[in-house]
Amino acid sequence: MTAALPVTTQPAVIIADKVPGRWRRMPTKAKVGAILLGLFILAAIIGPMLEPYNPAYQSPNPNLSMNAPSLAHLLGTTQSGQDVLSQLLTGIRLTLELAVIVGVIATALSVIVGVTSAFLGGVWDEALSLLSNVFLVIPALPLLVILLGYLPQKGQTPTIIVLSVLGWPWGARVIRAQTLAIRNRDFIAAARETGEQTWRILVYEIVPNEVSLIAASFVNTVLYAIGTSVALAFIGLADLNSWSLGTMLYWAESQDALQLGAWWWFVPPGLAVALMGTGLVLLNTGIDEFGNPRLRDASRASRIAGRRLPPTDPTPVLADLNADRGRVRAFVHSFSRGSLIEQAGFDEKGGQS
Amino acid sequence: MSFILRRLVFYVVAAWVALTANFFIPRAMPGNAVEAIMSKFPGTLQPSAYKALEAMLGVNHPGSLVHQYWAYLVHIAHFDFGTDLTQYPASVSTILGETIPWTLTLVGTATIIAFFIGTGLGILAGWRYGGWLDRALPALTFLQAMPYFFLALILVDLLGVKLHWFPTGTGYAGGLIPGWHWDFIGSAIYHSLLPAFTIVITSVAGWMLQMRNVMVTTISEDYVVAAQAKGLHDRRVIFTYAARNALLPQLQGFGLALGFVVSGAIIMEIVFAYPGIGLLLLSAVSSDDFPMMQAIFLVITFAVLLANLIVDVIIVFADPRARTKEAT
């Protein structure tokens, strides 16, 4: 008798519910990702100061070769008596530094290419999207191998340049699709009518509306840079005298750490790469759910008052309405929201291109 | 049909860009590449190789750039990638011909298996979102974020070296002569199990996550709700209504992600000392064998382009819109 009432008469009360803080509203996955990544960034910043040894120091003492982890060497030593923990801390810094720089440059390139191509339209659009599609379909790694192979010097800077040059097309494609969707909205037309200059429209009207997409593309690019730079270093296309995570793995592999059972040598750098990557992917899932209402509401709706709802259950469980108002609001919301977005012709990822 | 034609034109353009990049990169790089290569192989390279290298890299070449470019295209069209530097005087295409079948079988089969398993799991996870499979996704993400070769290192150590379940290194047991007889084929399959397994578990999460996301978006469509309301069996709603539509973006993603997956898998071959392109690439890099590196780049690129074309043909069969409308 009374159960049906809240739907019709109390929306005002539901809206008045306290909205949780930004951090609490983030999906759990994104929180885990952010914490993981935070730890690595911290390690990259203060790690090298805490290093117990010089990572390159080769101990002449044969007893120190391939030592298992001990108090003196928390992660053991390498073939030539170098401290693995010190190498790992330097490695995290070098790898993360490279990945972030590549992320910034490549994302900037993809924003520039994506926005201009969608906004200018016509021949420019054709040419720029053809270019980005071509570079998307050509596998990057073998191309990077010849580019880096022919360079007379190997090291951090050439790798950053080459990775940035090849890292922008995916972001450009996604951003172009989004810009195309935004371009014909009313507020852009309004800005044009008031005589705003094109660059002002681009910078102040369009780009701010793509922040979540740009963030996602940045995270993806960082992920790509970590994976690719580690793979390139692993096959020896890096400055092998520096200690990035990839070169650590290269030396571990080439000096048979595996066959000699020195797991403490090759597990830590690989695990560091994997955990960094996991953090980035989880963070990206969070950003995705933030930007795509369906994914977001879906993940919330499934947990109404501790009851899991089959996704296509046509009847929302009214009896549960009082149990947890905040979440029910999100659920009811998802029904109307989905169709609205559909009509606006808003397409969240990739779309037509 | 026009869709396929447009895609075909696109792939021809992509192939041309790859070929042209391959032509200009050695010429644009600073320093004298020929001198650099010759100094890396003291004694092994005959003076005649100097001429061949010059011709290939376009140093001091008599003809104009256009002329060289044309000659280069003609060479490629005849699968002539020049002479290999490390295994001089074997030609690059002979060596490639011996290794490609290994990689193609292993990486191709494993990638297709991973795609099917991942898509299947993605359908289930998307359908029952919030269920146990969906909640297991972050764990799978961890596997995906791991470099392929690193997981390979761990697996070789655990299953190969410690437990002796699988052989480590090489593509077939020593003493066997490659050929079409069961001893060899059985041994080759046995040796490929662990590498294939590695490719599958590292790439499955990516396909799964993508499919799950499209699936979640698709099942909130009205036609899926309508199908449920009609009282259709769950299985029918899942596969005929939801998954069938969700599969299209997934297929498009397959083509684009292929380059990454194949590159990762090729690096992974190194850990298993598998006699494929990966090992060849490693030795080419460590000995600055540029003709080989360039040939590998072209071969991988063309393979990926071809795979993309096949995916497009499948899309045309699966998606009526691709047949009728001008999809780009």
Chai-1 contact restraints between the chains, C-beta under 6 A:
chainA,res_idxA,chainB,res_idxB,connection_type,confidence,min_distance_angstrom,max_distance_angstrom,comment,restraint_id
A,K29,B,P138,contact,1.0,0.0,6.0,A-B,restraint_1
A,V134,B,A14,contact,1.0,0.0,6.0,A-B,restraint_2
A,V134,B,V17,contact,1.0,0.0,6.0,A-B,restraint_3
A,L136,B,L256,contact,1.0,0.0,6.0,A-B,restraint_4
A,V137,B,A14,contact,1.0,0.0,6.0,A-B,restraint_5
A,V137,B,N308,contact,1.0,0.0,6.0,A-B,restraint_6
A,I138,B,A18,contact,1.0,0.0,6.0,A-B,restraint_7
A,I138,B,T301,contact,1.0,0.0,6.0,A-B,restraint_8
A,P139,B,G259,contact,1.0,0.0,6.0,A-B,restraint_9
A,P139,B,S263,contact,1.0,0.0,6.0,A-B,restraint_10
A,P139,B,I300,contact,1.0,0.0,6.0,A-B,restraint_11
A,P139,B,V304,contact,1.0,0.0,6.0,A-B,restraint_12
A,L141,B,S263,contact,1.0,0.0,6.0,A-B,restraint_13
A,P142,B,I296,contact,1.0,0.0,6.0,A-B,restraint_14
A,P142,B,F297,contact,1.0,0.0,6.0,A-B,restraint_15
A,P142,B,I300,contact,1.0,0.0,6.0,A-B,restraint_16
A,L143,B,F297,contact,1.0,0.0,6.0,A-B,restraint_17
A,V145,B,M293,contact,1.0,0.0,6.0,A-B,restraint_18
A,I146,B,I25,contact,1.0,0.0,6.0,A-B,restraint_19
A,I146,B,M293,contact,1.0,0.0,6.0,A-B,restraint_20
A,I146,B,Q294,contact,1.0,0.0,6.0,A-B,restraint_21
A,I146,B,F297,contact,1.0,0.0,6.0,A-B,restraint_22
A,G149,B,M293,contact,1.0,0.0,6.0,A-B,restraint_23
A,Y150,B,I25,contact,1.0,0.0,6.0,A-B,restraint_24
A,Y150,B,P26,contact,1.0,0.0,6.0,A-B,restraint_25
A,Y150,B,M29,contact,1.0,0.0,6.0,A-B,restraint_26
A,P152,B,G31,contact,1.0,0.0,6.0,A-B,restraint_27
A,V230,B,P147,contact,1.0,0.0,6.0,A-B,restraint_28
A,A231,B,I267,contact,1.0,0.0,6.0,A-B,restraint_29
A,F234,B,F149,contact,1.0,0.0,6.0,A-B,restraint_30
A,I235,B,L282,contact,1.0,0.0,6.0,A-B,restraint_31
A,I235,B,V285,contact,1.0,0.0,6.0,A-B,restraint_32
A,G236,B,V285,contact,1.0,0.0,6.0,A-B,restraint_33
A,G236,B,S286,contact,1.0,0.0,6.0,A-B,restraint_34
A,L237,B,V285,contact,1.0,0.0,6.0,A-B,restraint_35
A,L258,B,L153,contact,1.0,0.0,6.0,A-B,restraint_36
A,L258,B,D157,contact,1.0,0.0,6.0,A-B,restraint_37
A,F266,B,L153,contact,1.0,0.0,6.0,A-B,restraint_38
A,G270,B,F150,contact,1.0,0.0,6.0,A-B,restraint_39
A,V273,B,P147,contact,1.0,0.0,6.0,A-B,restraint_40
A,A274,B,A145,contact,1.0,0.0,6.0,A-B,restraint_41
A,A274,B,M146,contact,1.0,0.0,6.0,A-B,restraint_42
A,G277,B,A145,contact,1.0,0.0,6.0,A-B,restraint_43
A,T278,B,T141,contact,1.0,0.0,6.0,A-B,restraint_44
A,T278,B,F142,contact,1.0,0.0,6.0,A-B,restraint_45
A,T278,B,A145,contact,1.0,0.0,6.0,A-B,restraint_46
A,V281,B,T141,contact,1.0,0.0,6.0,A-B,restraint_47
A,V281,B,A145,contact,1.0,0.0,6.0,A-B,restraint_48
A,R294,B,T217,contact,1.0,0.0,6.0,A-B,restraint_49
A,R294,B,S220,contact,1.0,0.0,6.0,A-B,restraint_50
A,L295,B,V216,contact,1.0,0.0,6.0,A-B,restraint_51
A,A298,B,Y129,contact,1.0,0.0,6.0,A-B,restraint_52
A,A298,B,V216,contact,1.0,0.0,6.0,A-B,restraint_53
A,S302,B,Y129,contact,1.0,0.0,6.0,A-B,restraint_54
A,S302,B,G130,contact,1.0,0.0,6.0,A-B,restraint_55
A,R308,B,G130,contact,1.0,0.0,6.0,A-B,restraint_56
A,P311,B,I219,contact,1.0,0.0,6.0,A-B,restraint_57
A,T312,B,I219,contact,1.0,0.0,6.0,A-B,restraint_58
A,T312,B,V224,contact,1.0,0.0,6.0,A-B,restraint_59
A,T312,B,V225,contact,1.0,0.0,6.0,A-B,restraint_60
A,T312,B,Q228,contact,1.0,0.0,6.0,A-B,restraint_61
A,P314,B,V225,contact,1.0,0.0,6.0,A-B,restraint_62
A,P314,B,A229,contact,1.0,0.0,6.0,A-B,restraint_63
A,G338,B,S220,contact,1.0,0.0,6.0,A-B,restraint_64
